[in-house]
Amino acid sequence: MFDRRLLQNFDWILLLLLVILAAISVANLYSATYPTRSTGGAAILQRQIYWFVLGFAVFLLMTTFNYKSLERLAYPAYIVSILLLLAVLIVGKLTSGSRRWLSLGFMAFQPSELAKIAMVIVLAKFLAARDEFMEYHMRDLLKPISLMMIPAVLILKEPDLGTALLVVFVSVSMILFEKIHWKTFVALGVTCLGSLPVLWLGLKDYQKDRLLTFLDPDRDPLGAGYHIKQSKIAIGSGQLWGKGYLEGTQTKLHFLPEQHTDFAFSVFSEEWGFAGSFLLLALYFLLIIWGLDIARNSKDKFGSMLSVGIVATIFWQVIINLGMVMGLLPVVGIPLLLFSYGGSSLVTTMAMLGLLMNISIRRFIFQERGGIGQ
């Protein structure tokens, strides 16, 4: 039976932030695809609108059950995500030298996106089971680090360096919300530094080129460095107020590669300038702060850690993408959350935000009746 308290406690501010970001995203995608409307741009915009409709349906669906039931499903979901990552390496669709997609005939999806959700849920379960007053030592972190490294390594093998790094950053962020002994910090730091040569040897040639280009942008201005140079030109030319909607020259003349995916923010910044970019980033900042507030007020530790994981995913995707398009970080192919074109990423993001809404709704409901929506 439906409990009316769920509707009374519905987080309208979270929904409003998502609707505003979705509207800005669609308007920006229209501008990014406007120069190619006769050659496929209109179809891209139409597909993204369909993905948003599906995404909001998934968002609402994720609020209909008690999120605590996910504790029982954490490890099964994690195992399924690992099996899908193995499957994509064996039978995945080969595109531009990478195997990142599994084809279902009528559609294709990225198992790495599902792995991000599974990783957050399983780590939330592990961390919630620990005594909140207990300090973590290195031996205590062996299990969560192993849980993190398995999907990260499989995603890196696709190869998808950006998503692999995202899994690591989000997992480490969740762990850092716990009490960790200072000696463990030192040991982890030494381990990370020692693993850098191994990581470098495991990278593909084009990934090494991207990292070297980040350190020296002028080493290959027409090759690996072309994307970032054009992106910085677009962002800088927007100045304070921007060139106006549909008036971005870098976009109209198609100098900016991947302008509807990884570099969607560059399109927006050129047209709306610093003022518009500041407002967009303020929306993301509000979304992150609101998510942390949900985590702080959650009625149980599992809900709190689940919220932290979702907020960490939002934070790192925004930080990495913005750093990438402004030349502050290497180009690693991370889309701007809720903004860049892409179906799998969008639906996954909406599912995670639906879980955040789920936790927000139920933080006001007492638990003695066994939970609502079970």
N, C-alpha and C positions, 0 to 999 in steps of 0.2 A: 504493500500500500504506500502511495506517495505521501511523504511527510512535508507539510506546507512550510516547515521551518527551513527546508533547503532553499526554497524560493525567497523566503524572507531574508536569509543570510547570503543570498547570491552576491558575488563580488562584482558590482557594476563598474567600479573604477578599473579593475583589471580588464573587463570586457571592453570598456570604452577605449583604453589604451591600445588594445589589439585592433579594434575597428579603425581608429585613426591611423595607425601604422599600415594597416591593409589598404586603406584608401590612398594614402600617400604613395605606397608601393605600386599600386595599379596605375596611378597617374604618372609616376616616374617611368614605369615600364612602357607605357604608351609613348612617352617621349623618346625613350631609348630605342624603340622599334619603329618609330615614325619614319626614319629615312629608308627603311626596308619593307614598308607595308605592302608593296606590290610583289615582293619576293619572299614572303613568309613571315614578315613582322606581325601582321594581323593575326596569324594563326598562333604565334607565340603568346600574344596578349590574351587571346581567347582561351588558350589552354591554362594560362596562369589564373584567370578568373575562375575557371572550372576547379582548379586545385584549391583556390581559396574557399569556394563553396564547400568542397569536400572537407577541407581543413577545419572549417567552423563546425561542420557536422560531427567530425571526430572530436573536436574540442568539447562540444556539448555531451557527446557520448561518454567521454572520460569523467564526467561529473556524476554519472548515474549510479555508481557503485561506491562502496566504502573503500577508500584507498588502502586501508589496512589489510585487505584481502591480498594485496600484491606481495605482502611478506611471504605468504605461502607459495607464491608463484615465482619468487625472485630467482631461485637457482634453475628451475625448469626453463624460464625465459632466457636466462643467461646461456644455458646449454644449447637451446634452439638457435640463438644468435651466433654462437660459435660454429655450429653446423652449417648455417647459412653462409658464414664467411668462408668456410672450407669449400662449400659448394661453388661459390663465385670464383674461387681460384682454379677450380677444375672445369666447370662448364659455363662460367660467366661470359657475358658478351664482351668481346674484344673491341675496344674503341680507343683510337689514338695511342695504342701500345699499352693500355691499361685494362684490367678486368675488374670492373667495379659494379657491374649491373647483372642482375638475374632476370631473364626474360620469362614472362608468364603467358606469352602469346599476344594477349590483348594489351599488355602493359609491361614495363620494366621497372624495377626498383633497386635501390642500393641497400644491401644488407648492413652496410656500415652505419646507416642511419638508425636502423633498429638496434644495432649493437650499442649505440650511444644511450638509448633509453634503458636497455637491459643492464648496462654497466652502472648507471645511476641507481637503479632499483636494487641490484645485488649489493652494492657498496652501502647503500642506506640500511639494508637489512643487517649487514655485518656490523656496521658501526653502532646501530641502535641496540644491538645485543650486548654491547660492552658496557661496563660500569662507567658512568660519565665522570667519575672522580679518579679513575685509574689512568696513569700515564702510560703512553705507548712506548715500548722499547723496540729495537730492531726486530727481535723475534716475533713480536706481536704484529708487525707490519708485513711479514712474509706472505701471509694469505691475501690481504688486500692488494699488495703489489703484484702477486701472481695473477689474481683475478683481472687486474688492469693490463698486465703485459701480454696476456694471451690474445685478446682482441686487437690490441695495439700492434703487435707484430704481424698478425694476419692481415690487418688493414694496410700496414706498411708494405706488405708483399704484393698488393694489388697492382701497382703501387699508388698509395694515397697518403702522402706525408702529412698533409694538412689535417685530415680527420684523425690520423694516428696521434698526432701531437695534441689535438683537441681532447681525445680520450684520456691522454696522460694528464693534461692540465686540469681537466674537470675532476678526475679521480684524486689528484694531489690536493686540489682545493678542498674537497670533501674531507680528506684525511687531516688536513691542517686545521679544520674546525674542532678537532679533538685535541686533548692534551698530549703532547709529544715531548719526551725527555730530550734535553738539549744535546746529549751525546748522539742521540739518534739523528738529529738534524745534521750534525757534523758528518756522520757516517753516510747519510743519504747524499749530502753535497759531494763528498769524495767519490762516491759510487757514480753519480751523474757525470762528473767531470771525466772519470776514467772510462765511461762508456761512449764518450763523444767520438774517439777514433773508430770504434767499432760501428757506430751509427753512420759515420761518414763513408766507410767502406761498403756499407749496405745500400747506399743511395744509388739511384740511376744517374746516368750522365747528365740528363736534363735537369734533375734536381740539384746536382752539384753546381751546374751552370747558374741556376737561380740564386743559390746562396752566394756564389762568387760575384754575381752581378749586384747583389745587395751590398756587398762590401765595396765594390768598385763599379758604380752604375755606368761608367763610360767605357768599360772594357768591351761591350758588345751593344752599341746603341741601336743598331738595326735588327738585332736578334733578340737575345734573352732580355736585354735592357729596354726594348722598345715599349712594352706594355707600361712599365712604371713611368717612363719618361712622358708618354702621352697622358697618363693618368694625372701626373703632377701638373702638367700644362693645363689640363681641364680644370682641376681644382683651383689652381692659382688664378686662372683667368676669370673665375667667378667673382673675385674680389669681395667687396662687402655685401652688395645686394644682388649679385648675379646678373646674367645676361637676359633673363626672362624665360618663361616657359616655352619650350619648343624652339628656343633661339640659341642653344649651345652649338657653337661652330665645330668643336671637336666631335660632338655627337652627330650633327647633321652631315658633316663631311666624312664621317666614319673613320676618323683617325684613331679613335679609342677602341681597341680590341675588347671583345667580351663585355661590351658595354651594357648588356642586359643581365649579365650573370655576376661574375666576380667584381666588376668595376661599376656596378649600378650606382654606388655612392658618388663616383666621379661625375656621372651624368647629372645627378641631383645638385652637387656642389657647384658645377659650372653654371647651372640655370638659376639657382637660388642663392648662391654666394655664401659668405660666412654666416649671415643672419639666418638663412634657411637651414644651413647645416647645424647651427647651434640649437635651433628648435627641434630638429630631428634627433640630435644626440640627447637633448633634454628628455624626450619621450622615452628613449632607451634607458636613461638614468632613472626616470620615475618607475619604469617597469622593474628594474633591478632592485631599487629601494623597496618597492611594494612587495616584491618576492621575498626579500630578506625579512620584512615585517611579518609576512605570513609564516616564515620559518621560525621567527622568534616567538610567535604566539600560538604555534602548533601545540595541541594537547598531548602529543606523545613524541618520543625521540625519533621514531621512524618517519613520521610526517615532517619533522623538522629537518632531518638529514636529506629526505627526498626533495624538499623545497630548496635546500642548499645546493644540491646537485643540479637541479633545474636552473637555478639562478646562475650558478657557475657556468653552465652551458651557454646561457644567454650572454653573460659577461665576456667569456673568452672568444665566442664567435664574433661579437661586435669589435672587441679589441684587436683580434688578429686581422680581420678584414680591413678595418680602418688603418691599422698600421701598415698593412700590405699595399693599399691603394695610395697611401701618402709617402711610400718609400721608407718607412720607419722599420718595417719588417720584411723578410723575404717573401716573394710571391709563392704561396703554398696552396692556392686554390680553395680557400675557405669562403663560402658565400656570406653575404650580410643577412643575418637572420631576419625573416619576414619581409625582406626587401629585394633580394636577388631572385631571378627566375629559377625555378626548379621545383618539381612536384614532390619528390621523396623528402627533400629537406624541409619543405613547407609543411607537409602533413605530419612529419615527425615532430616538428617544432610545435604545431598546434596541439598534438597529442600530449606533449610535455606540459604545455601551458594549461591544458585541460586538467591534468593532474594537479597543477598548482591551484587552479580554481577549486578542485575537489577538496584539497587540504584547507583552503581558505573558508569554504562553506562549513566544513565540519569542525573547525576550531571553536565554533560557538555552541556546539552541541555536546551535551554531557554524554559520557561513554557508558554509564551504568546499564543502559538498556541494550548493550551489545553492539552499539553503532547503528547508524542509519544507512539504509540502502543496501544492506547485505542480502 
